[in-house]
Amino acid sequence: MDSTTQISAVLILLLALVVNVIFARRRRQAFTLRNIPAYTMIAPTVGASIEANHPMHLSYGSAGLGGGSTVLALASSELFYQVARRAAIGDASPIITMSDPSALPLAQDTLRRAYTSQGLLSRYRSSNARWFPSGARSLAFAAAVAALLRDDDVHANVLAGSFGMELAFITDTALRRDQTIVAVSDDPEGQAIAFAMSSETLIGEELFAAAAYLDDDPRASAHAASMDTVRWLLIVFIFVTTLTAGNEAFRQFFGDLLGQITRLLQGGGS
């Protein structure tokens, strides 16, 4: 990595830090967040599930702990917790499925926390976290989930994790049974299917903002607002540098600026 790229990365990290500090100082205040339709529809969907006395189905797909999908599994768990916390007051318990066995204890703990938050721990059943074989992109897993959608008469699905082409089989079954679907995947093929076949979809890092949209925690909303601010600042930065890429004077100015910053960071002064 050359020095220009290194300094640009440092500047971006410093920008993110400054924005987070500014928003953290206001974390007790309410923030107006941009509208994400998938989060907007979750509360009424859970309410309809409770009224119909049919369970919510939540799924990690092949995301699990201990590998490259660990962060994804943890983010999905936060979303599932927020959904299960609402659904816990109903008679039909939410169901969590996965194909990676390492996600099984995570799913069980997510359900346990959801019932504990409502003071209904006696209703918690670890058997509502269900592992189906076998591994990533498994059609056997998709077939098992499709059978669950029918046998348990699921009301709606929140599919957040790692899904590939097998997501088409699951969503097709859900649509045939007129079930609501909210979906997101870290796999491009799975995300394309989610965008085309789900009722609403989450895009990219929107999955990590579940607590900000579904909980009343001002710290989470401050974090989401700071992420949006940094995103727009980066978009502006990329747009400006792209427009001026052919401008020799701008390149010279930018290079001199980075050189000055490099000397300052190295303690050499100007």
C-alpha positions as CSV (number, residue, x, y, z in Angstrom):
1,M,0.0,0.0,0.0
2,D,1.6,3.4,-1.1
3,S,1.8,6.4,1.2
4,T,-1.1,8.2,-0.5
5,T,-3.4,5.3,0.0
6,Q,-2.3,4.9,3.6
7,I,-2.9,8.6,4.4
8,S,-6.3,8.6,2.7
9,A,-7.3,5.6,4.8
10,V,-6.1,7.4,8.0
11,L,-8.1,10.5,7.0
12,I,-11.2,8.4,6.4
13,L,-10.8,6.7,9.8
14,L,-10.3,10.1,11.5
15,L,-13.4,11.4,9.8
16,A,-15.4,8.4,11.0
17,L,-14.0,8.9,14.6
18,V,-14.9,12.6,14.6
19,V,-18.5,12.0,13.4
20,N,-19.0,9.2,15.9
21,V,-17.7,11.4,18.8
22,I,-20.0,14.3,17.7
23,F,-23.1,12.0,17.6
24,A,-22.1,10.2,20.8
25,R,-22.2,13.5,22.7
26,R,-25.8,13.8,21.6
27,R,-26.7,10.2,22.2
28,R,-29.5,11.1,24.7
29,Q,-31.3,13.0,22.0
30,A,-33.7,11.5,19.4
31,F,-32.3,11.2,15.9
32,T,-34.3,11.3,12.7
33,L,-33.3,8.3,10.7
34,R,-33.8,7.6,7.0
35,N,-36.7,5.4,6.2
36,I,-36.0,1.7,5.7
37,P,-39.3,0.0,4.6
38,A,-38.2,-3.4,5.8
39,Y,-37.9,-2.2,9.4
40,T,-41.1,-0.2,9.1
41,M,-43.1,-3.3,8.2
42,I,-41.7,-5.6,10.9
43,A,-43.8,-4.3,13.8
44,P,-47.2,-4.6,12.1
45,T,-46.2,-7.9,10.6
46,V,-45.4,-9.3,14.1
47,G,-48.7,-7.8,15.3
48,A,-50.6,-9.6,12.6
49,S,-48.7,-12.8,13.4
50,I,-49.8,-12.6,17.0
51,E,-53.4,-11.9,16.1
52,A,-53.4,-14.8,13.6
53,N,-51.8,-17.1,16.2
54,H,-49.2,-18.2,13.6
55,P,-45.4,-18.2,14.3
56,M,-42.8,-15.9,12.9
57,H,-39.9,-17.8,11.1
58,L,-36.4,-16.4,11.4
59,S,-33.4,-17.9,9.6
60,Y,-29.6,-17.5,9.6
61,G,-29.2,-19.6,6.5
62,S,-25.6,-20.9,6.6
63,A,-24.2,-18.0,8.7
64,G,-22.5,-19.2,11.8
65,L,-19.9,-18.5,14.5
66,G,-16.1,-19.0,14.2
67,G,-15.7,-18.3,10.5
68,G,-16.0,-15.5,8.0
69,S,-19.7,-15.1,8.7
70,T,-19.4,-14.5,12.5
71,V,-20.2,-10.8,12.4
72,L,-23.1,-11.4,10.0
73,A,-24.5,-14.0,12.4
74,L,-24.2,-11.6,15.4
75,A,-25.9,-8.8,13.4
76,S,-28.7,-11.3,12.4
77,S,-29.1,-12.3,16.0
78,E,-29.8,-8.7,17.0
79,L,-32.5,-8.4,14.3
80,F,-34.0,-11.7,15.4
81,Y,-33.9,-10.6,19.1
82,Q,-35.9,-7.5,18.2
83,V,-38.5,-9.5,16.3
84,A,-38.7,-12.3,18.8
85,R,-39.1,-9.8,21.7
86,R,-42.2,-8.5,20.1
87,A,-43.5,-12.0,19.1
88,A,-42.9,-13.5,22.6
89,I,-46.1,-12.1,24.0
90,G,-48.1,-14.2,21.6
91,D,-49.1,-17.8,21.9
92,A,-47.2,-19.0,18.8
93,S,-43.5,-19.0,19.6
94,P,-41.1,-17.7,16.9
95,I,-38.9,-20.3,15.2
96,I,-35.3,-19.8,14.2
97,T,-33.6,-22.1,11.7
98,M,-30.0,-22.5,10.5
99,S,-27.8,-24.9,8.6
100,D,-24.5,-24.2,10.5
101,P,-24.5,-26.0,13.9
102,S,-22.4,-23.3,15.5
103,A,-25.4,-20.9,15.2
104,L,-27.7,-23.2,17.2
105,P,-26.6,-22.0,20.7
106,L,-26.7,-18.4,19.4
107,A,-30.3,-18.9,18.2
108,Q,-31.3,-20.5,21.5
109,D,-29.7,-17.6,23.5
110,T,-31.5,-15.1,21.2
111,L,-34.9,-16.7,22.0
112,R,-34.1,-16.9,25.7
113,R,-33.2,-13.3,25.9
114,A,-36.3,-12.3,24.0
115,Y,-38.6,-14.1,26.5
116,T,-36.6,-12.9,29.4
117,S,-37.0,-9.3,28.3
118,Q,-40.8,-9.7,28.5
119,G,-40.7,-11.6,31.8
120,L,-41.9,-14.7,30.1
121,L,-39.0,-17.1,30.4
122,S,-41.3,-20.0,31.4
123,R,-42.6,-19.9,27.8
124,Y,-39.1,-20.3,26.3
125,R,-38.5,-23.6,24.4
126,S,-35.0,-24.3,23.1
127,S,-36.6,-26.7,20.5
128,N,-37.8,-23.6,18.6
129,A,-34.2,-23.1,17.5
130,R,-33.9,-25.8,14.7
131,W,-30.9,-27.0,12.8
132,F,-31.4,-28.5,9.4
133,P,-28.6,-30.1,7.3
134,S,-26.3,-29.5,5.7
135,G,-24.0,-26.5,5.2
136,A,-23.8,-23.6,2.9
137,R,-26.0,-23.5,-0.2
138,S,-27.8,-26.6,0.8
139,L,-30.9,-27.6,-1.1
140,A,-31.6,-30.1,1.7
141,F,-31.8,-27.1,4.1
142,A,-34.1,-25.2,1.7
143,A,-36.4,-28.2,1.4
144,A,-36.5,-28.7,5.2
145,V,-37.4,-25.0,5.7
146,A,-40.0,-25.2,3.0
147,A,-41.6,-28.1,4.8
148,L,-41.5,-26.1,8.0
149,L,-43.3,-23.1,6.4
150,R,-46.1,-25.5,5.6
151,D,-46.2,-27.8,8.6
152,D,-46.0,-25.0,11.2
153,D,-48.3,-22.6,9.3
154,V,-45.8,-19.8,9.5
155,H,-47.2,-16.2,9.2
156,A,-44.1,-14.3,8.0
157,N,-40.4,-14.8,7.4
158,V,-37.3,-12.8,8.3
159,L,-34.4,-14.3,6.4
160,A,-31.2,-12.6,7.4
161,G,-27.8,-14.3,7.0
162,S,-26.0,-16.2,4.3
163,F,-28.2,-17.5,1.5
164,G,-27.4,-18.4,-2.1
165,M,-29.6,-19.8,-4.9
166,E,-31.4,-21.9,-2.3
167,L,-33.2,-18.8,-1.1
168,A,-35.3,-18.9,-4.3
169,F,-36.8,-22.2,-3.2
170,I,-37.6,-20.9,0.3
171,T,-39.1,-17.6,-0.9
172,D,-41.1,-19.3,-3.6
173,T,-42.7,-21.6,-1.0
174,A,-43.4,-18.6,1.2
175,L,-45.0,-16.7,-1.6
176,R,-47.2,-19.6,-2.6
177,R,-48.5,-19.6,1.0
178,D,-49.0,-15.8,1.0
179,Q,-46.4,-15.3,3.7
180,T,-44.6,-12.0,4.2
181,I,-40.8,-12.1,3.6
182,V,-38.1,-9.7,4.7
183,A,-34.7,-10.9,3.4
184,V,-31.0,-10.0,3.2
185,S,-28.0,-12.1,2.3
186,D,-24.2,-11.5,2.2
187,D,-24.1,-13.5,-1.1
188,P,-24.7,-11.5,-4.3
189,E,-26.9,-14.3,-5.8
190,G,-28.9,-14.6,-2.6
191,Q,-29.3,-10.8,-2.3
192,A,-30.5,-10.6,-5.9
193,I,-33.2,-13.2,-5.1
194,A,-34.1,-11.4,-1.9
195,F,-34.5,-8.1,-3.9
196,A,-36.7,-9.8,-6.5
197,M,-38.9,-12.1,-4.4
198,S,-39.2,-10.7,-0.9
199,S,-41.8,-8.3,0.3
200,E,-39.1,-5.9,1.5
201,T,-35.3,-6.3,1.6
202,L,-32.4,-4.9,3.5
203,I,-29.4,-3.8,1.6
204,G,-25.8,-4.2,2.9
205,E,-25.1,-2.6,6.2
206,E,-28.8,-1.8,6.9
207,L,-28.8,-5.2,8.7
208,F,-26.5,-3.7,11.3
209,A,-29.0,-0.9,12.2
210,A,-31.7,-3.2,13.6
211,A,-31.4,-1.9,17.1
212,A,-31.7,1.7,16.0
213,Y,-34.9,1.1,14.1
214,L,-36.6,-1.5,16.3
215,D,-35.5,-0.5,19.8
216,D,-35.8,2.8,21.8
217,D,-32.1,2.9,22.6
218,P,-30.8,6.4,21.7
219,R,-27.2,5.1,21.6
220,A,-28.1,2.8,18.7
221,S,-29.9,5.6,16.8
222,A,-26.9,7.8,17.3
223,H,-24.7,5.1,15.8
224,A,-26.9,4.6,12.8
225,A,-27.1,8.3,12.2
226,S,-23.3,8.6,12.4
227,M,-22.9,5.8,9.9
228,D,-25.3,7.5,7.5
229,T,-23.4,10.8,7.8
230,V,-20.0,9.1,7.2
231,R,-21.5,7.3,4.2
232,W,-22.7,10.5,2.6
233,L,-19.3,12.3,3.3
234,L,-17.5,9.4,1.6
235,I,-19.9,9.6,-1.4
236,V,-19.2,13.3,-1.7
237,F,-15.4,12.6,-1.5
238,I,-15.5,9.9,-4.1
239,F,-17.7,12.1,-6.4
240,V,-15.4,15.1,-6.1
241,T,-12.2,13.1,-6.7
242,T,-13.7,11.4,-9.7
243,L,-14.7,14.7,-11.3
244,T,-11.3,16.2,-10.7
245,A,-9.3,13.0,-11.6
246,G,-8.2,14.6,-14.9
247,N,-7.3,17.9,-13.3
248,E,-3.5,18.1,-13.0
249,A,-3.7,21.1,-10.7
250,F,-6.0,19.3,-8.3
251,R,-3.8,16.2,-8.3
252,Q,-0.8,18.4,-7.4
253,F,-2.7,20.2,-4.7
254,F,-4.0,16.9,-3.2
255,G,-0.5,15.4,-3.4
256,D,1.0,18.4,-1.6
257,L,-1.7,18.3,1.1
258,L,-1.2,14.6,1.7
259,G,2.6,15.2,1.9
260,Q,2.1,17.9,4.5
261,I,-0.1,15.6,6.5
262,T,2.4,12.8,6.3
263,R,5.2,15.0,7.6
264,L,3.0,16.2,10.5
265,L,2.0,12.7,11.4
266,Q,5.7,11.6,11.3
267,G,6.6,14.6,13.6
268,G,8.7,16.3,11.0
269,G,6.6,19.5,10.8
270,S,6.1,21.6,7.7
